[in-house]
Amino acid sequence: MTDFNPVPPPTSGAEPGLLVPAGWWRRAKAMIVDILIFMLAALIPTVMVVVGLVTVVDEETDYDTAWVGWILFAIGLVLWLVVMVWAGWKFGWRQGVTGVTPGKRRLGIRLVDVGTGEAPGGARGLGRWLVPGLINSVVNVFSLIDYLWPLWDDENQRVTDKMFKTWVVEA
């Protein structure tokens, strides 16, 4: 079970006084930058899937040309899978290894381990990216609570940060 009590500042790897929790607005802006990058990458596969489906189900499409729609749909799905793997690497694994995403880098914040003050590692970064997405697919309200949690948390941590013992701080 996850302990939701406030976590003390890091004690090694960085001076506790040097790590300042990132404010909610900076975190939100960084997330918006990351979402825009993801949406740009997902645009072409999404268009291919939609056009393919519309072509297949269109009543005026004869059966001899419906295969074009199925091919567009299949290629779009494969590209969606590629985009999701890339996003998991870019916004999950790589964030865990380096402590930053493009949005975090742009806004001057980074992800650190609560205990060491260092980047938490690829697996924990991937978990921070994957767990909210999986929970969101079941209970969408978790996302709202998770992203608003730093507003009232003394350590400015999301619920996900508490689960993975991470902290977003000013770089």
OpenMM code with the backbone's topology and positions (N, CA, C; nanometers):
from openmm import Vec3, app, unit

residues = "MET THR ASP PHE ASN PRO VAL PRO PRO PRO THR SER GLY ALA GLU PRO GLY LEU LEU VAL PRO ALA GLY TRP TRP ARG ARG ALA LYS ALA MET ILE VAL ASP ILE LEU ILE PHE MET LEU ALA ALA LEU ILE PRO THR VAL MET VAL VAL VAL GLY LEU VAL THR VAL VAL ASP GLU GLU THR ASP TYR ASP THR ALA TRP VAL GLY TRP ILE LEU PHE ALA ILE GLY LEU VAL LEU TRP LEU VAL VAL MET VAL TRP ALA GLY TRP LYS PHE GLY TRP ARG GLN GLY VAL THR GLY VAL THR PRO GLY LYS ARG ARG LEU GLY ILE ARG LEU VAL ASP VAL GLY THR GLY GLU ALA PRO GLY GLY ALA ARG GLY LEU GLY ARG TRP LEU VAL PRO GLY LEU ILE ASN SER VAL VAL ASN VAL PHE SER LEU ILE ASP TYR LEU TRP PRO LEU TRP ASP ASP GLU ASN GLN ARG VAL THR ASP LYS MET PHE LYS THR TRP VAL VAL GLU ALA".split()
positions = [
    Vec3(0.0851, -0.1176, 0.0000),
    Vec3(0.0000, 0.0000, 0.0000),
    Vec3(0.0890, 0.1230, 0.0000),
    Vec3(0.0490, 0.2242, -0.0684),
    Vec3(0.1284, 0.3455, -0.0783),
    Vec3(0.1036, 0.4355, 0.0417),
    Vec3(0.2118, 0.4907, 0.0955),
    Vec3(0.2022, 0.5827, 0.2078),
    Vec3(0.1857, 0.7238, 0.1526),
    Vec3(0.0767, 0.7919, 0.1861),
    Vec3(0.0511, 0.9252, 0.1333),
    Vec3(0.0919, 1.0352, 0.2301),
    Vec3(0.1704, 1.0014, 0.3330),
    Vec3(0.2205, 1.1038, 0.4237),
    Vec3(0.3258, 1.1870, 0.3526),
    Vec3(0.3443, 1.3125, 0.3919),
    Vec3(0.4468, 1.3943, 0.3280),
    Vec3(0.5831, 1.3276, 0.3375),
    Vec3(0.6566, 1.3353, 0.2277),
    Vec3(0.7881, 1.2735, 0.2205),
    Vec3(0.8926, 1.3780, 0.2554),
    Vec3(0.9903, 1.3431, 0.3394),
    Vec3(1.0943, 1.4406, 0.3712),
    Vec3(1.1773, 1.4727, 0.2477),
    Vec3(1.2404, 1.5892, 0.2441),
    Vec3(1.3239, 1.6255, 0.1304),
    Vec3(1.4384, 1.5264, 0.1140),
    Vec3(1.4967, 1.5177, -0.0070),
    Vec3(1.6063, 1.4254, -0.0315),
    Vec3(1.7223, 1.4504, 0.0645),
    Vec3(1.7911, 1.3407, 0.1012),
    Vec3(1.9005, 1.3534, 0.1965),
    Vec3(2.0363, 1.3255, 0.1351),
    Vec3(2.0404, 1.2721, 0.0146),
    Vec3(2.1690, 1.2494, -0.0504),
    Vec3(2.1544, 1.2760, -0.1991),
    Vec3(2.2664, 1.2903, -0.2676),
    Vec3(2.2627, 1.3179, -0.4105),
    Vec3(2.2491, 1.4657, -0.4406),
    Vec3(2.1825, 1.5393, -0.3567),
    Vec3(2.1674, 1.6840, -0.3720),
    Vec3(2.1363, 1.7416, -0.2349),
    Vec3(2.1793, 1.8610, -0.2133),
    Vec3(2.1499, 1.9277, -0.0863),
    Vec3(1.9996, 1.9495, -0.0753),
    Vec3(1.9378, 1.9082, 0.0368),
    Vec3(1.7927, 1.9252, 0.0515),
    Vec3(1.7477, 2.0691, 0.0311),
    Vec3(1.8263, 2.1653, 0.0732),
    Vec3(1.7878, 2.3052, 0.0578),
    Vec3(1.7935, 2.3526, -0.0858),
    Vec3(1.8674, 2.2794, -0.1719),
    Vec3(1.8805, 2.3211, -0.3110),
    Vec3(1.7639, 2.2745, -0.3973),
    Vec3(1.6939, 2.1693, -0.3556),
    Vec3(1.5813, 2.1192, -0.4331),
    Vec3(1.4536, 2.1901, -0.3905),
    Vec3(1.3949, 2.2606, -0.4847),
    Vec3(1.2719, 2.3352, -0.4589),
    Vec3(1.1607, 2.2693, -0.5401),
    Vec3(1.0508, 2.2292, -0.4752),
    Vec3(0.9415, 2.1683, -0.5512),
    Vec3(0.8921, 2.2616, -0.6616),
    Vec3(0.8682, 2.2034, -0.7785),
    Vec3(0.8178, 2.2820, -0.8910),
    Vec3(0.6732, 2.3207, -0.8640),
    Vec3(0.6373, 2.4416, -0.8992),
    Vec3(0.5009, 2.4894, -0.8809),
    Vec3(0.4035, 2.4216, -0.9755),
    Vec3(0.2769, 2.4257, -0.9380),
    Vec3(0.1751, 2.3585, -1.0165),
    Vec3(0.1658, 2.4147, -1.1588),
    Vec3(0.1705, 2.5461, -1.1751),
    Vec3(0.1573, 2.6063, -1.3079),
    Vec3(0.2717, 2.5663, -1.3996),
    Vec3(0.3929, 2.5593, -1.3468),
    Vec3(0.5061, 2.5166, -1.4304),
    Vec3(0.4889, 2.3717, -1.4734),
    Vec3(0.4425, 2.2885, -1.3810),
    Vec3(0.4188, 2.1483, -1.4147),
    Vec3(0.3086, 2.1372, -1.5196),
    Vec3(0.2023, 2.2157, -1.5043),
    Vec3(0.0908, 2.2118, -1.5991),
    Vec3(0.1366, 2.2573, -1.7376),
    Vec3(0.2151, 2.3634, -1.7434),
    Vec3(0.2654, 2.4119, -1.8727),
    Vec3(0.3558, 2.3077, -1.9376),
    Vec3(0.4403, 2.2423, -1.8591),
    Vec3(0.5281, 2.1378, -1.9127),
    Vec3(0.4450, 2.0224, -1.9684),
    Vec3(0.3385, 1.9864, -1.8981),
    Vec3(0.2513, 1.8791, -1.9446),
    Vec3(0.1824, 1.9184, -2.0751),
    Vec3(0.1410, 2.0440, -2.0869),
    Vec3(0.0766, 2.0902, -2.2101),
    Vec3(0.1735, 2.0801, -2.3274),
    Vec3(0.2989, 2.1200, -2.3068),
    Vec3(0.4001, 2.1081, -2.4130),
    Vec3(0.4146, 1.9617, -2.4543),
    Vec3(0.4242, 1.8719, -2.3558),
    Vec3(0.4397, 1.7294, -2.3857),
    Vec3(0.3171, 1.6734, -2.4578),
    Vec3(0.1984, 1.7150, -2.4164),
    Vec3(0.0758, 1.6681, -2.4821),
    Vec3(0.0707, 1.7164, -2.6268),
    Vec3(0.1107, 1.8409, -2.6511),
    Vec3(0.1114, 1.8926, -2.7886),
    Vec3(0.2084, 1.8141, -2.8765),
    Vec3(0.3247, 1.7792, -2.8224),
    Vec3(0.4213, 1.6983, -2.8979),
    Vec3(0.3610, 1.5620, -2.9300),
    Vec3(0.2977, 1.4992, -2.8297),
    Vec3(0.2343, 1.3693, -2.8519),
    Vec3(0.1232, 1.3801, -2.9564),
    Vec3(0.0397, 1.4837, -2.9457),
    Vec3(-0.0711, 1.5000, -3.0400),
    Vec3(-0.0200, 1.5194, -3.1825),
    Vec3(0.0880, 1.5926, -3.1974),
    Vec3(0.1466, 1.6118, -3.3297),
    Vec3(0.1936, 1.4783, -3.3874),
    Vec3(0.2577, 1.3966, -3.3032),
    Vec3(0.3045, 1.2655, -3.3488),
    Vec3(0.1878, 1.1727, -3.3820),
    Vec3(0.0772, 1.1852, -3.3108),
    Vec3(-0.0372, 1.0954, -3.3295),
    Vec3(-0.1328, 1.1424, -3.4389),
    Vec3(-0.1110, 1.2600, -3.4940),
    Vec3(-0.2050, 1.3170, -3.5905),
    Vec3(-0.2202, 1.2312, -3.7161),
    Vec3(-0.1100, 1.1956, -3.7797),
    Vec3(-0.1168, 1.1193, -3.9049),
    Vec3(-0.1787, 0.9811, -3.8832),
    Vec3(-0.1350, 0.9038, -3.7816),
    Vec3(-0.2020, 0.7744, -3.7607),
    Vec3(-0.3517, 0.7886, -3.7334),
    Vec3(-0.3910, 0.8906, -3.6601),
    Vec3(-0.5327, 0.9106, -3.6298),
    Vec3(-0.6113, 0.9392, -3.7571),
    Vec3(-0.5582, 1.0263, -3.8416),
    Vec3(-0.6256, 1.0586, -3.9679),
    Vec3(-0.6365, 0.9335, -4.0545),
    Vec3(-0.5299, 0.8535, -4.0591),
    Vec3(-0.5333, 0.7313, -4.1403),
    Vec3(-0.6397, 0.6336, -4.0902),
    Vec3(-0.6494, 0.6161, -3.9596),
    Vec3(-0.7493, 0.5248, -3.9032),
    Vec3(-0.8902, 0.5750, -3.9335),
    Vec3(-0.9144, 0.7035, -3.9135),
    Vec3(-1.0487, 0.7590, -3.9362),
    Vec3(-1.0861, 0.7515, -4.0837),
    Vec3(-0.9960, 0.7933, -4.1725),
    Vec3(-1.0258, 0.7891, -4.3160),
    Vec3(-1.0468, 0.6452, -4.3615),
    Vec3(-0.9647, 0.5546, -4.3110),
    Vec3(-0.9814, 0.4134, -4.3458),
    Vec3(-1.1164, 0.3596, -4.3027),
    Vec3(-1.1574, 0.3894, -4.1799),
    Vec3(-1.2877, 0.3418, -4.1316),
    Vec3(-1.4032, 0.4034, -4.2094),
    Vec3(-1.3941, 0.5329, -4.2357),
    Vec3(-1.5010, 0.5998, -4.3104),
    Vec3(-1.5113, 0.5405, -4.4503),
    Vec3(-1.3982, 0.5132, -4.5125),
    Vec3(-1.3987, 0.4548, -4.6464),
    Vec3(-1.4635, 0.3165, -4.6454),
    Vec3(-1.4325, 0.2375, -4.5452),
    Vec3(-1.4863, 0.1013, -4.5377),
    Vec3(-1.6366, 0.1010, -4.5117),
    Vec3(-1.6840, 0.1861, -4.4226),
    Vec3(-1.8265, 0.1828, -4.3867),
    Vec3(-1.9136, 0.2711, -4.4756),
    Vec3(-1.8524, 0.3487, -4.5639),
    Vec3(-1.9299, 0.4346, -4.6536),
    Vec3(-2.0135, 0.3472, -4.7471),
    Vec3(-2.1418, 0.3766, -4.7546),
    Vec3(-2.2328, 0.2957, -4.8359),
    Vec3(-2.2029, 0.3066, -4.9849),
    Vec3(-2.1417, 0.4157, -5.0269),
    Vec3(-2.1150, 0.4344, -5.1692),
    Vec3(-1.9845, 0.3688, -5.2134),
    Vec3(-1.9051, 0.3211, -5.1194),
    Vec3(-1.7812, 0.2522, -5.1545),
    Vec3(-1.8165, 0.1105, -5.1975),
    Vec3(-1.7756, 0.0751, -5.3203),
    Vec3(-1.8061, -0.0616, -5.3623),
    Vec3(-1.7021, -0.1578, -5.3044),
    Vec3(-1.7353, -0.2822, -5.3083),
    Vec3(-1.6517, -0.3828, -5.2434),
    Vec3(-1.5154, -0.3980, -5.3102),
    Vec3(-1.5041, -0.3574, -5.4365),
    Vec3(-1.3759, -0.3692, -5.5060),
    Vec3(-1.2744, -0.2656, -5.4577),
    Vec3(-1.3205, -0.1529, -5.4033),
    Vec3(-1.2273, -0.0490, -5.3567),
    Vec3(-1.2216, -0.0375, -5.2041),
    Vec3(-1.2992, -0.1170, -5.1331),
    Vec3(-1.2992, -0.1104, -4.9866),
    Vec3(-1.1643, -0.1516, -4.9279),
    Vec3(-1.0866, -0.2296, -5.0020),
    Vec3(-0.9564, -0.2741, -4.9522),
    Vec3(-0.8640, -0.1563, -4.9238),
    Vec3(-0.8804, -0.0464, -4.9961),
    Vec3(-0.7982, 0.0724, -4.9713),
    Vec3(-0.8243, 0.1245, -4.8299),
    Vec3(-0.9502, 0.1262, -4.7906),
    Vec3(-0.9849, 0.1692, -4.6551),
    Vec3(-0.9259, 0.0777, -4.5497),
    Vec3(-0.9319, -0.0533, -4.5758),
    Vec3(-0.8752, -0.1480, -4.4790),
    Vec3(-0.7238, -0.1317, -4.4675),
    Vec3(-0.6580, -0.1056, -4.5781),
    Vec3(-0.5122, -0.0853, -4.5744),
    Vec3(-0.4789, 0.0419, -4.4970),
    Vec3(-0.5515, 0.1507, -4.5250),
    Vec3(-0.5299, 0.2746, -4.4490),
    Vec3(-0.5521, 0.2517, -4.2995),
    Vec3(-0.6586, 0.1802, -4.2663),
    Vec3(-0.6899, 0.1504, -4.1268),
    Vec3(-0.5774, 0.0687, -4.0625),
    Vec3(-0.5314, -0.0346, -4.1302),
    Vec3(-0.4264, -0.1212, -4.0748),
    Vec3(-0.2949, -0.0456, -4.0577),
    Vec3(-0.2560, 0.0317, -4.1577),
    Vec3(-0.1319, 0.1096, -4.1467),
    Vec3(-0.1441, 0.2122, -4.0350),
    Vec3(-0.2608, 0.2755, -4.0248),
    Vec3(-0.2834, 0.3714, -3.9165),
    Vec3(-0.2698, 0.3073, -3.7796),
    Vec3(-0.3249, 0.1860, -3.7625),
    Vec3(-0.3123, 0.1158, -3.6341),
    Vec3(-0.1668, 0.0816, -3.6028),
    Vec3(-0.0932, 0.0365, -3.7032),
    Vec3(0.0491, 0.0053, -3.6819),
    Vec3(0.1248, 0.1323, -3.6441),
    Vec3(0.0974, 0.2418, -3.7137),
    Vec3(0.1634, 0.3682, -3.6799),
    Vec3(0.1242, 0.4159, -3.5404),
    Vec3(-0.0014, 0.3912, -3.4994),
    Vec3(-0.0443, 0.4260, -3.3635),
    Vec3(0.0373, 0.3481, -3.2613),
    Vec3(0.0599, 0.2205, -3.2895),
    Vec3(0.1415, 0.1388, -3.1994),
    Vec3(0.2834, 0.1944, -3.1914),
    Vec3(0.3387, 0.2336, -3.3049),
    Vec3(0.4734, 0.2932, -3.3073),
    Vec3(0.4753, 0.4221, -3.2252),
    Vec3(0.3747, 0.5062, -3.2417),
    Vec3(0.3675, 0.6317, -3.1656),
    Vec3(0.3578, 0.6033, -3.0160),
    Vec3(0.2793, 0.5043, -2.9767),
    Vec3(0.2656, 0.4724, -2.8340),
    Vec3(0.3965, 0.4201, -2.7754),
    Vec3(0.4676, 0.3366, -2.8501),
    Vec3(0.5983, 0.2878, -2.8029),
    Vec3(0.6951, 0.4052, -2.7918),
    Vec3(0.6964, 0.4921, -2.8929),
    Vec3(0.7831, 0.6105, -2.8885),
    Vec3(0.7479, 0.6982, -2.7689),
    Vec3(0.6181, 0.7200, -2.7451),
    Vec3(0.5754, 0.8042, -2.6327),
    Vec3(0.6162, 0.7415, -2.4999),
    Vec3(0.6030, 0.6101, -2.4874),
    Vec3(0.6470, 0.5425, -2.3655),
    Vec3(0.7953, 0.5606, -2.3419),
    Vec3(0.8722, 0.5550, -2.4510),
    Vec3(1.0167, 0.5767, -2.4384),
    Vec3(1.0465, 0.7233, -2.4059),
    Vec3(0.9878, 0.8149, -2.4809),
    Vec3(1.0197, 0.9578, -2.4683),
    Vec3(0.9690, 1.0187, -2.3378),
    Vec3(0.8437, 0.9912, -2.3037),
    Vec3(0.7826, 1.0553, -2.1873),
    Vec3(0.7855, 0.9677, -2.0625),
    Vec3(0.8252, 0.8429, -2.0773),
    Vec3(0.8326, 0.7516, -1.9641),
    Vec3(0.9758, 0.7134, -1.9309),
    Vec3(1.0286, 0.6192, -2.0084),
    Vec3(1.1621, 0.5653, -1.9816),
    Vec3(1.2682, 0.6753, -1.9802),
    Vec3(1.2711, 0.7556, -2.0847),
    Vec3(1.3749, 0.8591, -2.0953),
    Vec3(1.3610, 0.9639, -1.9850),
    Vec3(1.2384, 0.9965, -1.9463),
    Vec3(1.2181, 1.0894, -1.8359),
    Vec3(1.2762, 1.0313, -1.7073),
    Vec3(1.2586, 0.9009, -1.6874),
    Vec3(1.3135, 0.8378, -1.5683),
    Vec3(1.4650, 0.8378, -1.5665),
    Vec3(1.5264, 0.8225, -1.6828),
    Vec3(1.6728, 0.8177, -1.6914),
    Vec3(1.7339, 0.9572, -1.6829),
    Vec3(1.6753, 1.0540, -1.7541),
    Vec3(1.7338, 1.1887, -1.7594),
    Vec3(1.6689, 1.2860, -1.6618),
    Vec3(1.5464, 1.2565, -1.6187),
    Vec3(1.4742, 1.3458, -1.5286),
    Vec3(1.3915, 1.4512, -1.5998),
    Vec3(1.3964, 1.4539, -1.7335),
    Vec3(1.3224, 1.5582, -1.8056),
    Vec3(1.2481, 1.5015, -1.9260),
    Vec3(1.1427, 1.5721, -1.9643),
    Vec3(1.0738, 1.5542, -2.0915),
    Vec3(1.0981, 1.6844, -2.1680),
    Vec3(1.0594, 1.6925, -2.2942),
    Vec3(1.0758, 1.8211, -2.3633),
    Vec3(1.0067, 1.9364, -2.2899),
    Vec3(0.8878, 1.9119, -2.2370),
    Vec3(0.8157, 2.0164, -2.1632),
    Vec3(0.8852, 2.0543, -2.0340),
    Vec3(0.9304, 1.9549, -1.9588),
    Vec3(1.0012, 1.9835, -1.8334),
    Vec3(1.1307, 2.0599, -1.8618),
    Vec3(1.2023, 2.0187, -1.9661),
    Vec3(1.3269, 2.0883, -2.0006),
    Vec3(1.2979, 2.2338, -2.0361),
    Vec3(1.1935, 2.2561, -2.1145),
    Vec3(1.1576, 2.3919, -2.1577),
    Vec3(1.1192, 2.4805, -2.0393),
    Vec3(1.0526, 2.4217, -1.9389),
    Vec3(1.0056, 2.4984, -1.8231),
    Vec3(1.1048, 2.4978, -1.7073),
    Vec3(1.2186, 2.4309, -1.7246),
    Vec3(1.3221, 2.4333, -1.6217),
    Vec3(1.2892, 2.3527, -1.4972),
    Vec3(1.2220, 2.2389, -1.5154),
    Vec3(1.1936, 2.1513, -1.4019),
    Vec3(1.2417, 2.0110, -1.4366),
    Vec3(1.2553, 1.9259, -1.3349),
    Vec3(1.3008, 1.7895, -1.3600),
    Vec3(1.2412, 1.6945, -1.2576),
    Vec3(1.2457, 1.5669, -1.2905),
    Vec3(1.1951, 1.4604, -1.2042),
    Vec3(1.3122, 1.4003, -1.1277),
    Vec3(1.2971, 1.3861, -0.9957),
    Vec3(1.4036, 1.3270, -0.9147),
    Vec3(1.3454, 1.2229, -0.8198),
    Vec3(1.4320, 1.1357, -0.7730),
    Vec3(1.3969, 1.0402, -0.6683),
    Vec3(1.3903, 1.1154, -0.5364),
    Vec3(1.2892, 1.0875, -0.4566),
    Vec3(1.2708, 1.1580, -0.3295),
    Vec3(1.3896, 1.1363, -0.2364),
    Vec3(1.4432, 1.0158, -0.2330),
    Vec3(1.5500, 0.9846, -0.1383),
    Vec3(1.6875, 1.0310, -0.1802),
    Vec3(1.7153, 1.0318, -0.3115),
    Vec3(1.8515, 1.0615, -0.3568),
    Vec3(1.8663, 1.1965, -0.4251),
    Vec3(1.7601, 1.2505, -0.4790),
    Vec3(1.7696, 1.3754, -0.5541),
    Vec3(1.8181, 1.3541, -0.6966),
    Vec3(1.8393, 1.2281, -0.7364),
    Vec3(1.8842, 1.1947, -0.8720),
    Vec3(1.7645, 1.1480, -0.9552),
    Vec3(1.7845, 1.1363, -1.0866),
    Vec3(1.6788, 1.0833, -1.1737),
    Vec3(1.6403, 0.9437, -1.1242),
    Vec3(1.5100, 0.9109, -1.1241),
    Vec3(1.4648, 0.7869, -1.0604),
    Vec3(1.4936, 0.6577, -1.1364),
    Vec3(1.5260, 0.6635, -1.2633),
    Vec3(1.5511, 0.5425, -1.3411),
    Vec3(1.4396, 0.5164, -1.4407),
    Vec3(1.4748, 0.4439, -1.5467),
    Vec3(1.3816, 0.4214, -1.6562),
    Vec3(1.2530, 0.3510, -1.6186),
    Vec3(1.2622, 0.2462, -1.5372),
    Vec3(1.1420, 0.1698, -1.5027),
    Vec3(1.0431, 0.2548, -1.4231),
    Vec3(1.0920, 0.3321, -1.3292),
    Vec3(1.0017, 0.4176, -1.2511),
    Vec3(0.9458, 0.5306, -1.3367),
    Vec3(1.0259, 0.5838, -1.4277),
    Vec3(0.9751, 0.6855, -1.5197),
    Vec3(0.8654, 0.6295, -1.6092),
    Vec3(0.8877, 0.5078, -1.6598),
    Vec3(0.7863, 0.4434, -1.7428),
    Vec3(0.6603, 0.4166, -1.6612),
    Vec3(0.6769, 0.3765, -1.5372),
    Vec3(0.5618, 0.3547, -1.4495),
    Vec3(0.4833, 0.4821, -1.4261),
    Vec3(0.5536, 0.5938, -1.4057),
    Vec3(0.4860, 0.7233, -1.3858),
    Vec3(0.4046, 0.7614, -1.5089),
    Vec3(0.4504, 0.7219, -1.6270),
    Vec3(0.3795, 0.7535, -1.7508),
    Vec3(0.2656, 0.6545, -1.7752),
    Vec3(0.2913, 0.5273, -1.7485),
    Vec3(0.1976, 0.4220, -1.7843),
    Vec3(0.0818, 0.4069, -1.6857),
    Vec3(0.1089, 0.4112, -1.5566),
    Vec3(0.0049, 0.3857, -1.4557),
    Vec3(-0.1119, 0.4840, -1.4662),
    Vec3(-0.0889, 0.6155, -1.4735),
    Vec3(-0.2051, 0.7055, -1.4872),
    Vec3(-0.2859, 0.6778, -1.6136),
    Vec3(-0.2172, 0.6430, -1.7231),
    Vec3(-0.2887, 0.6117, -1.8468),
    Vec3(-0.3752, 0.4878, -1.8339),
    Vec3(-0.3219, 0.3849, -1.7684),
    Vec3(-0.3997, 0.2622, -1.7492),
    Vec3(-0.5168, 0.2856, -1.6550),
    Vec3(-0.4922, 0.3575, -1.5472),
    Vec3(-0.6008, 0.3872, -1.4530),
    Vec3(-0.7045, 0.4763, -1.5206),
    Vec3(-0.6576, 0.5720, -1.6011),
    Vec3(-0.7493, 0.6619, -1.6712),
    Vec3(-0.8414, 0.5874, -1.7652),
    Vec3(-0.7923, 0.4813, -1.8263),
    Vec3(-0.8775, 0.4074, -1.9183),
    Vec3(-0.9930, 0.3409, -1.8445),
    Vec3(-0.9790, 0.3230, -1.7139),
    Vec3(-1.0857, 0.2645, -1.6332),
    Vec3(-1.1643, 0.3737, -1.5599),
    Vec3(-1.0940, 0.4606, -1.4920),
    Vec3(-1.1572, 0.5643, -1.4107),
    Vec3(-1.0947, 0.6981, -1.4500),
    Vec3(-1.1608, 0.7722, -1.5350),
    Vec3(-1.1037, 0.8953, -1.5888),
    Vec3(-1.0861, 1.0047, -1.4849),
    Vec3(-1.1550, 0.9982, -1.3746),
    Vec3(-1.1448, 1.1026, -1.2734),
    Vec3(-1.0073, 1.1008, -1.2054),
    Vec3(-0.9370, 0.9881, -1.2084),
    Vec3(-0.8046, 0.9804, -1.1473),
    Vec3(-0.7112, 1.0859, -1.2053),
    Vec3(-0.7188, 1.1074, -1.3357),
    Vec3(-0.6312, 1.2050, -1.3996),
    Vec3(-0.6510, 1.3434, -1.3408),
    Vec3(-0.7746, 1.3834, -1.3254),
    Vec3(-0.8038, 1.5149, -1.2696),
    Vec3(-0.7498, 1.5268, -1.1273),
    Vec3(-0.7777, 1.4271, -1.0448),
    Vec3(-0.7284, 1.4290, -0.9065),
    Vec3(-0.5761, 1.4286, -0.9044),
    Vec3(-0.5155, 1.3437, -0.9887),
    Vec3(-0.3699, 1.3311, -0.9916),
    Vec3(-0.3023, 1.4624, -1.0292),
    Vec3(-0.3528, 1.5302, -1.1311),
    Vec3(-0.2883, 1.6535, -1.1756),
    Vec3(-0.3185, 1.7731, -1.0862),
    Vec3(-0.4289, 1.7687, -1.0128),
    Vec3(-0.4600, 1.8783, -0.9208),
    Vec3(-0.3999, 1.8573, -0.7821),
    Vec3(-0.3596, 1.7356, -0.7476),
    Vec3(-0.3094, 1.7026, -0.6144),
    Vec3(-0.1988, 1.7966, -0.5661),
    Vec3(-0.1029, 1.8383, -0.6510),
    Vec3(0.0025, 1.9279, -0.6009),
    Vec3(-0.0492, 2.0615, -0.5484),
    Vec3(-0.1697, 2.1002, -0.5856),
    Vec3(-0.2235, 2.2278, -0.5384),
    Vec3(-0.2416, 2.2303, -0.3871),
    Vec3(-0.2733, 2.1168, -0.3253),
    Vec3(-0.2948, 2.1133, -0.1807),
    Vec3(-0.1937, 2.0256, -0.1075),
    Vec3(-0.0976, 1.9680, -0.1792),
    Vec3(0.0026, 1.8834, -0.1155),
    Vec3(0.1210, 1.9682, -0.0700),
    Vec3(0.1671, 1.9479, 0.0534),
    Vec3(0.2793, 2.0260, 0.1074),
    Vec3(0.4076, 2.0071, 0.0276),
    Vec3(0.4257, 1.8907, -0.0324),
    Vec3(0.5472, 1.8615, -0.1085),
    Vec3(0.5292, 1.8857, -0.2588),
    Vec3(0.4138, 1.9373, -0.2997),
    Vec3(0.3817, 1.9609, -0.4412),
    Vec3(0.3984, 1.8348, -0.5260),
    Vec3(0.3561, 1.7211, -0.4726),
    Vec3(0.3659, 1.5949, -0.5444),
    Vec3(0.2290, 1.5527, -0.5957),
    Vec3(0.2285, 1.4879, -0.7145),
    Vec3(0.1078, 1.4235, -0.7633),
    Vec3(0.0902, 1.2927, -0.6876),
    Vec3(-0.0266, 1.2319, -0.6986),
    Vec3(-0.0480, 1.0995, -0.6407),
    Vec3(0.0510, 1.0018, -0.7043),
    Vec3(0.0722, 1.0162, -0.8356),
    Vec3(0.1674, 0.9303, -0.9052),
    Vec3(0.3083, 0.9489, -0.8504),
    Vec3(0.3473, 1.0713, -0.8188),
    Vec3(0.4789, 1.0947, -0.7587),
    Vec3(0.4905, 1.0203, -0.6265),
    Vec3(0.3857, 1.0228, -0.5479),
    Vec3(0.3879, 0.9547, -0.4182),
    Vec3(0.3981, 0.8035, -0.4369),
    Vec3(0.3287, 0.7504, -0.5382),
    Vec3(0.3336, 0.6066, -0.5653),
    Vec3(0.4743, 0.5619, -0.6028),
    Vec3(0.5450, 0.6438, -0.6815),
    Vec3(0.6766, 0.6056, -0.7313),
    Vec3(0.7908, 0.6749, -0.6580),
    Vec3(0.7570, 0.7439, -0.5470),
    Vec3(0.8559, 0.8131, -0.4640),
    Vec3(0.9459, 0.9043, -0.5488),
    Vec3(0.8810, 0.9894, -0.6292),
    Vec3(0.9521, 1.0866, -0.7117),
    Vec3(0.9054, 1.2260, -0.6754),
    Vec3(0.9774, 1.3248, -0.7273),
    Vec3(0.9521, 1.4640, -0.6943),
    Vec3(0.9898, 1.5472, -0.8149),
    Vec3(0.9079, 1.6390, -0.8605),
    Vec3(0.9433, 1.7310, -0.9680),
    Vec3(0.9919, 1.8592, -0.9024),
    Vec3(1.1165, 1.8976, -0.9362),
    Vec3(1.1796, 2.0130, -0.8729),
    Vec3(1.2282, 2.1101, -0.9790),
    Vec3(1.2604, 2.2301, -0.9359),
    Vec3(1.3179, 2.3277, -1.0277),
    Vec3(1.4585, 2.2831, -1.0637),
    Vec3(1.4935, 2.2960, -1.1901),
    Vec3(1.6238, 2.2482, -1.2389),
    Vec3(1.7376, 2.3367, -1.1941),
] * unit.nanometer
topology = app.Topology()
chain = topology.addChain("A")
for resn in residues:
    res = topology.addResidue(resn, chain)
    for name in ("N", "CA", "C"):
        topology.addAtom(name, app.Element.getBySymbol(name[0]), res)
